Amino acid sequence: MALQNGDGRSNDQHRYRALFDGLDEGFCIIEFLDGPDGPLSDYIPVEANAAYERHAGIPDVVGQKVREMVPAEAAGWVELYGGVLETGRPIRFERELVATGRHLELAAFRLEPAELRQVAVIFQDITARKAAERALRELNEGLEARVTAALAEKRLLADIVEGTDAFVQVADLDFNWLAINEASALEFERIYGVRPRVGDNMLALLEDQPKERASVAAVWGRALAGEDFVEIGAFGDTERDRRAYEMRFRVLRDEAGRQIGAYQFVYDVTERLREQERLHEAEEALRQAQKMEAVGQLTGGIAHDFNNLLAGISGAFEMIETRLAQGRTADVERYLAAGQGAARRAAALTHRLLAFSRRQTLSPTSVVINRLLADFTELVRRTVGPAIEVETVAAGGLWRTLVDANQLENALLNLCINARDAMPDGGRITIETGNKWLDETAARERTLAPGQYVTVCVSDTGAGIDKAILDRVFDPFFTTKPLGQGTGLGLSMVYGFARQSNGHVRIYSEVGHGTMVCIYLPRHLGEEDAAAPAASAPASRSDDQRTVLVIDDEPTVRMLVADAMGELGHACLEAPDGATGLRILQSDNNVDLLITDVGLPGGLNGRQVADAARALRPELKVLFITGYAENAVMNHGHVEHGMEVLTKPFAVGGLSARVARMLADEPGR
């Protein structure tokens, strides 16, 4: 070899060593030798530069057998380099040196002559590059996967949009279509006669249909102005096919949040609206049928009860007539009492009907209900008898309420009588008051406005009411009592009274455990009214004669009122209608009190006559006599000062007492 010559080659050897050690790549010469696996089955590095350790990660390799350095990988390396030794063909390859975790890029060639059994290897560490390539590959694979997923999602969404029954359109700020699914395009063509395509301008497409163009521009204009909304509207030429659509508009924005257009999802709701209309008509028909059934039940009940009462009244008059013709007056008083009793029961029946229909005459005052309980409880005890225990639970600090105290007691007495009838073997009635503050949820459950309420509840320990009929107990003439033991108007009267008093009534019951009925009345923040003084009995004749004008279209009523006024010593003027009465008031006749029916023929009702009379005579007292408290009498739920209401039918004595009191209160008298 040249290294063994002494003819000046030491300088070459020196340069070679300097070059060998100065290489940045790892470099070594390996020499094959026989091993335990046969000839040339192992090798050792006979030379290695300093970069070997830096690139391969193995120090001091010279003289180490490969099968000792990397026993698990030795066979593979022997095979690779053995092939180079055997064939003399150089190779270039990449391989991981597992023992040190390095990826190497290698080149190997045989040193000649072959008998040296040596192979030169030059290599470098490419671990960082391989890691970067792997990271790039993984990134690319991830990006590819995301792109694939995004495309798949886009295709899926596109398939959904195309396959949906909804009509989908997307437009830019200039009314140009950015997207439109086929269902929407077909529907547009069906109702407008033109087929829209992406890029078309919807307003230009409807240029020859100005009315429809204006409708489309109006609804899309709202969305393109930045409004999200849902609206139902009808579109299309009535001569072609006009349909109703539910349109859901949303603003379309770019990634920066700027509006670039709008989009809509539209559904044809024509059939749904028609079905709703048919359902509404069916419900109206059902309600009308229920109303007619209720009217039939009501009129049947009224006819039954009034026929019984009229039979008693007319029979009493016939017997009086017969006895007077016979000259036998002994029984007349008995028949008079029977007729008057039947008349009073008829009046009570109409009062209950008016209470149910919320037409009774109320005189509400500000009261604390607890103050009524003491006397009322004694009345209840006398009414229900000794077998029933009556107790009261009065809430402390009970609020005031605006209510007609007499009618409230009447309603509560009805409830107590019902409770008594539900306890034939005795039991307990509890009358309880309380303050309730109802929030929106609680008020909605009770069909009331939210706010503060005073409650009066009557509960019993009786048989209770089946839930199947609980919703019907307030219906007029509905009763669970045996025939002849109840009119079925008690609870309906309570219901009507509560509603007319701006409150409500609720019933709670459980079979075998009793019933509780609660009346809810709005809290009144005004002061409590002083108790009205009892009316004094009228004198049989007044020394201070007054003039009373009576207006009523019923001659019998005018006759009775005029006779009653004559008994009081007052002069009486009569008129059959409002116009005649007004002419009397416009004359020079002195009139101290106007008594008028509310419902009068001829165009002028009693309230209009009273207002005209007050304009002429501001201090004139007015007494309305009416079958029910028509709204024409009332002003925000009350009659005005100097005006009072007396409900027909009335006792003549009650009329006389009312007139005497009103005239006695007249200023200056």
QUIBELGI-V199390 format. One record per pair of residues at least 6 apart in sequence whose C-alpha atoms are under 8 Angstrom apart, sorted by sequence separation. I is the first residue (numbers start at 0). J is the second residue. If there is no record, write none. Layout:
# QUIBELGI-V199390
((I & J) (I & J))
This chain:
# QUIBELGI-V199390
((2 & 8) (32 & 38) (33 & 39) (34 & 40) (51 & 57) (52 & 58) (66 & 72) (83 & 89) (95 & 101) (96 & 102) (110 & 116) (111 & 117) (170 & 176) (171 & 177) (187 & 193) (188 & 194) (195 & 201) (205 & 211) (206 & 212) (222 & 228) (235 & 241) (252 & 258) (253 & 259) (322 & 328) (353 & 359) (419 & 425) (442 & 448) (443 & 449) (471 & 477) (472 & 478) (497 & 503) (498 & 504) (508 & 514) (551 & 557) (564 & 570) (565 & 571) (574 & 580) (584 & 590) (598 & 604) (599 & 605) (613 & 619) (632 & 638) (633 & 639) (638 & 644) (1 & 8) (2 & 9) (19 & 26) (32 & 39) (33 & 40) (34 & 41) (51 & 58) (52 & 59) (66 & 73) (83 & 90) (95 & 102) (96 & 103) (110 & 117) (160 & 167) (169 & 176) (170 & 177) (187 & 194) (188 & 195) (205 & 212) (234 & 241) (235 & 242) (251 & 258) (252 & 259) (380 & 387) (442 & 449) (478 & 485) (497 & 504) (507 & 514) (508 & 515) (550 & 557) (564 & 571) (573 & 580) (597 & 604) (598 & 605) (612 & 619) (31 & 39) (32 & 40) (33 & 41) (65 & 73) (66 & 74) (94 & 102) (95 & 103) (109 & 117) (110 & 118) (168 & 176) (169 & 177) (170 & 178) (187 & 195) (233 & 241) (234 & 242) (250 & 258) (251 & 259) (252 & 260) (322 & 330) (323 & 331) (380 & 388) (441 & 449) (442 & 450) (478 & 486) (506 & 514) (507 & 515) (549 & 557) (596 & 604) (597 & 605) (31 & 40) (32 & 41) (93 & 102) (94 & 103) (109 & 118) (110 & 119) (168 & 177) (169 & 178) (185 & 194) (195 & 204) (233 & 242) (234 & 243) (251 & 260) (322 & 331) (350 & 359) (380 & 389) (419 & 428) (439 & 448) (477 & 486) (478 & 487) (494 & 503) (506 & 515) (507 & 516) (596 & 605) (597 & 606) (623 & 632) (645 & 654) (2 & 12) (31 & 41) (32 & 42) (93 & 103) (94 & 104) (108 & 118) (109 & 119) (168 & 178) (169 & 179) (184 & 194) (202 & 212) (233 & 243) (234 & 244) (250 & 260) (251 & 261) (379 & 389) (418 & 428) (439 & 449) (476 & 486) (477 & 487) (494 & 504) (506 & 516) (561 & 571) (595 & 605) (31 & 42) (32 & 43) (93 & 104) (94 & 105) (107 & 118) (108 & 119) (167 & 178) (168 & 179) (184 & 195) (193 & 204) (232 & 243) (233 & 244) (250 & 261) (251 & 262) (319 & 330) (438 & 449) (476 & 487) (477 & 488) (493 & 504) (505 & 516) (506 & 517) (549 & 560) (561 & 572) (30 & 42) (31 & 43) (92 & 104) (93 & 105) (107 & 119) (108 & 120) (167 & 179) (168 & 180) (184 & 196) (231 & 243) (232 & 244) (249 & 261) (250 & 262) (319 & 331) (437 & 449) (438 & 450) (475 & 487) (476 & 488) (504 & 516) (505 & 517) (549 & 561) (561 & 573) (609 & 621) (29 & 42) (30 & 43) (47 & 60) (91 & 104) (92 & 105) (107 & 120) (166 & 179) (167 & 180) (202 & 215) (231 & 244) (232 & 245) (248 & 261) (249 & 262) (318 & 331) (376 & 389) (415 & 428) (436 & 449) (437 & 450) (474 & 487) (475 & 488) (504 & 517) (505 & 518) (29 & 43) (30 & 44) (47 & 61) (91 & 105) (92 & 106) (106 & 120) (107 & 121) (166 & 180) (191 & 205) (202 & 216) (231 & 245) (232 & 246) (248 & 262) (249 & 263) (376 & 390) (436 & 450) (437 & 451) (474 & 488) (504 & 518) (29 & 44) (30 & 45) (46 & 61) (91 & 106) (105 & 120) (106 & 121) (167 & 182) (168 & 183) (230 & 245) (231 & 246) (248 & 263) (319 & 334) (376 & 391) (436 & 451) (437 & 452) (475 & 490) (503 & 518) (504 & 519) (28 & 44) (29 & 45) (44 & 60) (45 & 61) (90 & 106) (91 & 107) (105 & 121) (106 & 122) (166 & 182) (167 & 183) (229 & 245) (230 & 246) (247 & 263) (248 & 264) (318 & 334) (319 & 335) (435 & 451) (436 & 452) (474 & 490) (475 & 491) (502 & 518) (503 & 519) (557 & 573) (593 & 609) (628 & 644) (27 & 44) (28 & 45) (29 & 46) (44 & 61) (45 & 62) (89 & 106) (90 & 107) (105 & 122) (165 & 182) (166 & 183) (179 & 196) (229 & 246) (230 & 247) (246 & 263) (247 & 264) (434 & 451) (435 & 452) (473 & 490) (474 & 491) (502 & 519) (503 & 520) (547 & 564) (27 & 45) (28 & 46) (43 & 61) (44 & 62) (89 & 107) (90 & 108) (104 & 122) (105 & 123) (164 & 182) (165 & 183) (166 & 184) (179 & 197) (229 & 247) (246 & 264) (247 & 265) (316 & 334) (434 & 452) (435 & 453) (472 & 490) (473 & 491) (502 & 520) (605 & 623) (628 & 646) (27 & 46) (28 & 47) (43 & 62) (44 & 63) (89 & 108) (103 & 122) (104 & 123) (161 & 180) (163 & 182) (178 & 197) (228 & 247) (229 & 248) (246 & 265) (315 & 334) (316 & 335) (372 & 391) (434 & 453) (435 & 454) (472 & 491) (501 & 520) (502 & 521) (623 & 642) (625 & 644) (627 & 646) (27 & 47) (43 & 63) (44 & 64) (88 & 108) (89 & 109) (103 & 123) (104 & 124) (160 & 180) (161 & 181) (166 & 186) (176 & 196) (177 & 197) (214 & 234) (227 & 247) (228 & 248) (245 & 265) (246 & 266) (315 & 335) (433 & 453) (434 & 454) (500 & 520) (501 & 521) (621 & 641) (622 & 642) (623 & 643) (624 & 644) (625 & 645) (626 & 646) (627 & 647) (26 & 47) (27 & 48) (43 & 64) (87 & 108) (88 & 109) (103 & 124) (104 & 125) (161 & 182) (176 & 197) (177 & 198) (227 & 248) (228 & 249) (244 & 265) (245 & 266) (432 & 453) (433 & 454) (473 & 494) (497 & 518) (554 & 575) (620 & 641) (621 & 642) (622 & 643) (623 & 644) (624 & 645) (625 & 646) (626 & 647) (25 & 47) (26 & 48) (42 & 64) (43 & 65) (87 & 109) (102 & 124) (103 & 125) (175 & 197) (176 & 198) (226 & 248) (227 & 249) (244 & 266) (245 & 267) (315 & 337) (316 & 338) (432 & 454) (433 & 455) (497 & 519) (547 & 569) (549 & 571) (552 & 574) (553 & 575) (577 & 599) (619 & 641) (620 & 642) (621 & 643) (622 & 644) (623 & 645) (624 & 646) (625 & 647) (626 & 648) (25 & 48) (41 & 64) (42 & 65) (101 & 124) (102 & 125) (103 & 126) (175 & 198) (176 & 199) (211 & 234) (226 & 249) (227 & 250) (244 & 267) (245 & 268) (315 & 338) (431 & 454) (432 & 455) (497 & 520) (545 & 568) (546 & 569) (547 & 570) (548 & 571) (549 & 572) (550 & 573) (551 & 574) (552 & 575) (576 & 599) (577 & 600) (578 & 601) (618 & 641) (622 & 645) (624 & 647) (25 & 49) (26 & 50) (27 & 51) (41 & 65) (72 & 96) (83 & 107) (84 & 108) (101 & 125) (102 & 126) (175 & 199) (176 & 200) (211 & 235) (226 & 250) (243 & 267) (244 & 268) (314 & 338) (369 & 393) (431 & 455) (432 & 456) (544 & 568) (545 & 569) (546 & 570) (547 & 571) (548 & 572) (549 & 573) (550 & 574) (551 & 575) (552 & 576) (576 & 600) (577 & 601) (25 & 50) (26 & 51) (41 & 66) (72 & 97) (83 & 108) (84 & 109) (101 & 126) (175 & 200) (176 & 201) (211 & 236) (225 & 250) (242 & 267) (243 & 268) (244 & 269) (312 & 337) (313 & 338) (369 & 394) (430 & 455) (431 & 456) (543 & 568) (544 & 569) (545 & 570) (546 & 571) (547 & 572) (548 & 573) (549 & 574) (550 & 575) (551 & 576) (576 & 601) (577 & 602) (578 & 603) (606 & 631) (22 & 48) (24 & 50) (25 & 51) (83 & 109) (174 & 200) (175 & 201) (222 & 248) (242 & 268) (243 & 269) (311 & 337) (312 & 338) (430 & 456) (431 & 457) (540 & 566) (541 & 567) (542 & 568) (544 & 570) (546 & 572) (548 & 574) (550 & 576) (577 & 603) (593 & 619) (595 & 621) (597 & 623) (606 & 632) (21 & 48) (23 & 50) (24 & 51) (25 & 52) (80 & 107) (102 & 129) (173 & 200) (174 & 201) (222 & 249) (223 & 250) (242 & 269) (311 & 338) (312 & 339) (429 & 456) (430 & 457) (539 & 566) (540 & 567) (541 & 568) (550 & 577) (576 & 603) (577 & 604) (581 & 608) (592 & 619) (593 & 620) (594 & 621) (595 & 622) (596 & 623) (597 & 624) (598 & 625) (605 & 632) (20 & 48) (21 & 49) (22 & 50) (25 & 53) (174 & 202) (222 & 250) (369 & 397) (429 & 457) (430 & 458) (539 & 567) (540 & 568) (541 & 569) (577 & 605) (580 & 608) (584 & 612) (591 & 619) (592 & 620) (593 & 621) (594 & 622) (595 & 623) (596 & 624) (597 & 625) (19 & 48) (20 & 49) (25 & 54) (69 & 98) (84 & 113) (312 & 341) (368 & 397) (428 & 457) (429 & 458) (538 & 567) (590 & 619) (591 & 620) (592 & 621) (593 & 622) (594 & 623) (595 & 624) (596 & 625) (20 & 50) (24 & 54) (25 & 55) (311 & 341) (312 & 342) (367 & 397) (428 & 458) (429 & 459) (537 & 567) (550 & 580) (578 & 608) (581 & 611) (585 & 615) (592 & 622) (594 & 624) (367 & 398) (368 & 399) (428 & 459) (577 & 608) (581 & 612) (584 & 615) (84 & 116) (309 & 341) (367 & 399) (368 & 400) (383 & 415) (387 & 419) (427 & 459) (428 & 460) (548 & 580) (597 & 629) (84 & 117) (225 & 258) (308 & 341) (366 & 399) (367 & 400) (375 & 408) (379 & 412) (383 & 416) (426 & 459) (427 & 460) (84 & 118) (308 & 342) (365 & 399) (366 & 400) (382 & 416) (426 & 460) (597 & 631) (42 & 77) (83 & 118) (365 & 400) (366 & 401) (397 & 432) (426 & 461) (597 & 632) (41 & 77) (308 & 344) (364 & 400) (365 & 401) (366 & 402) (379 & 415) (383 & 419) (397 & 433) (398 & 434) (40 & 77) (223 & 260) (308 & 345) (364 & 401) (365 & 402) (388 & 425) (390 & 427) (392 & 429) (394 & 431) (397 & 434) (422 & 459) (80 & 118) (223 & 261) (363 & 401) (364 & 402) (366 & 404) (386 & 424) (387 & 425) (388 & 426) (389 & 427) (390 & 428) (391 & 429) (392 & 430) (393 & 431) (394 & 432) (422 & 460) (222 & 261) (363 & 402) (364 & 403) (386 & 425) (387 & 426) (388 & 427) (389 & 428) (390 & 429) (391 & 430) (392 & 431) (393 & 432) (394 & 433) (422 & 461) (469 & 508) (222 & 262) (305 & 345) (362 & 402) (363 & 403) (364 & 404) (386 & 426) (387 & 427) (388 & 428) (389 & 429) (390 & 430) (391 & 431) (392 & 432) (393 & 433) (394 & 434) (418 & 458) (419 & 459) (421 & 461) (422 & 462) (55 & 96) (362 & 403) (363 & 404) (387 & 428) (389 & 430) (418 & 459) (421 & 462) (620 & 661) (39 & 81) (57 & 99) (361 & 403) (415 & 457) (421 & 463) (466 & 508) (548 & 590) (620 & 662) (56 & 99) (414 & 457) (418 & 461) (465 & 508) (466 & 509) (546 & 589) (547 & 590) (548 & 591) (550 & 593) (55 & 99) (190 & 234) (191 & 235) (464 & 508) (465 & 509) (546 & 590) (547 & 591) (548 & 592) (549 & 593) (550 & 594) (551 & 595) (552 & 596) (56 & 101) (174 & 219) (190 & 235) (191 & 236) (361 & 406) (463 & 508) (464 & 509) (465 & 510) (545 & 590) (546 & 591) (547 & 592) (548 & 593) (549 & 594) (550 & 595) (551 & 596) (55 & 101) (190 & 236) (411 & 457) (463 & 509) (464 & 510) (545 & 591) (546 & 592) (547 & 593) (548 & 594) (549 & 595) (550 & 596) (54 & 101) (463 & 510) (547 & 594) (548 & 595) (552 & 599) (55 & 103) (191 & 239) (462 & 510) (463 & 511) (551 & 599) (552 & 600) (54 & 103) (190 & 239) (462 & 511) (463 & 512) (464 & 513) (190 & 240) (461 & 511) (462 & 512) (463 & 513) (464 & 514) (172 & 223) (189 & 240) (190 & 241) (461 & 512) (462 & 513) (463 & 514) (171 & 223) (460 & 512) (461 & 513) (462 & 514) (400 & 453) (460 & 513) (461 & 514) (399 & 453) (459 & 513) (460 & 514) (398 & 453) (447 & 502) (458 & 513) (459 & 514) (397 & 453) (447 & 503) (458 & 514) (459 & 515) (446 & 503) (458 & 515) (445 & 503) (457 & 515) (458 & 516) (456 & 515) (457 & 516) (445 & 505) (456 & 516) (457 & 517) (456 & 517) (455 & 517) (456 & 518) (369 & 432) (454 & 517) (455 & 518) (368 & 432) (454 & 518) (455 & 519) (454 & 519) (453 & 519) (454 & 520) (452 & 519) (453 & 520) (54 & 122) (55 & 123) (452 & 520) (453 & 521) (54 & 123) (55 & 124) (452 & 521) (453 & 522) (54 & 124) (451 & 521) (452 & 522) (592 & 662) (450 & 521) (451 & 522) (591 & 662) (417 & 489) (414 & 489) (413 & 489) (414 & 490) (413 & 490) (410 & 489) (413 & 493) (410 & 492) (411 & 493) (410 & 493) (32 & 116) (30 & 115) (31 & 116) (30 & 116) (31 & 117) (410 & 496) (30 & 117) (172 & 259) (29 & 117) (30 & 118) (171 & 259) (172 & 260) (563 & 651) (567 & 655) (28 & 117) (29 & 118) (171 & 260) (172 & 261) (407 & 496) (28 & 118) (29 & 119) (170 & 260) (171 & 261) (406 & 496) (28 & 119) (29 & 120) (169 & 260) (170 & 261) (560 & 651) (564 & 655) (27 & 119) (28 & 120) (169 & 261) (170 & 262) (559 & 651) (563 & 655) (26 & 119) (27 & 120) (169 & 262) (26 & 120) (27 & 121) (168 & 262) (169 & 263) (26 & 121) (167 & 262) (168 & 263) (25 & 121) (26 & 122) (167 & 263) (168 & 264) (418 & 514) (24 & 121) (25 & 122) (166 & 263) (167 & 264) (24 & 122) (25 & 123) (166 & 264) (167 & 265) (402 & 500) (24 & 123) (165 & 264) (166 & 265) (401 & 500) (165 & 265) (166 & 266) (165 & 266) (164 & 266) (414 & 516) (402 & 520) (537 & 655) (401 & 520) (537 & 656) (355 & 475) (400 & 520) (401 & 521) (536 & 656) (400 & 521) (401 & 522) (535 & 656) (400 & 522) (401 & 523) (534 & 656) (537 & 659) (399 & 522) (400 & 523) (534 & 657) (398 & 522) (399 & 523) (400 & 524) (398 & 523) (399 & 524) (535 & 660) (399 & 525) (534 & 660) (399 & 527) (355 & 488) (352 & 488) (355 & 491) (351 & 488) (354 & 491) (355 & 492) (351 & 489) (354 & 492) (355 & 493) (357 & 495) (353 & 492) (354 & 493) (355 & 494) (356 & 495) (357 & 496) (351 & 491) (352 & 492) (354 & 494) (355 & 495) (351 & 492) (354 & 495) (355 & 496) (357 & 498) (358 & 499) (353 & 495) (354 & 496) (357 & 499) (365 & 523) (365 & 525) (367 & 527) (365 & 526) (366 & 527) (365 & 527) (366 & 528) (364 & 527) (365 & 528) (364 & 528) (300 & 476) (297 & 475) (296 & 475) (297 & 476) (296 & 476) (360 & 627) (359 & 627) (360 & 628) (358 & 627) (359 & 628) (358 & 628) (358 & 629) (353 & 627) (362 & 637) (360 & 644) (360 & 645) (360 & 646) (346 & 647) (346 & 648))
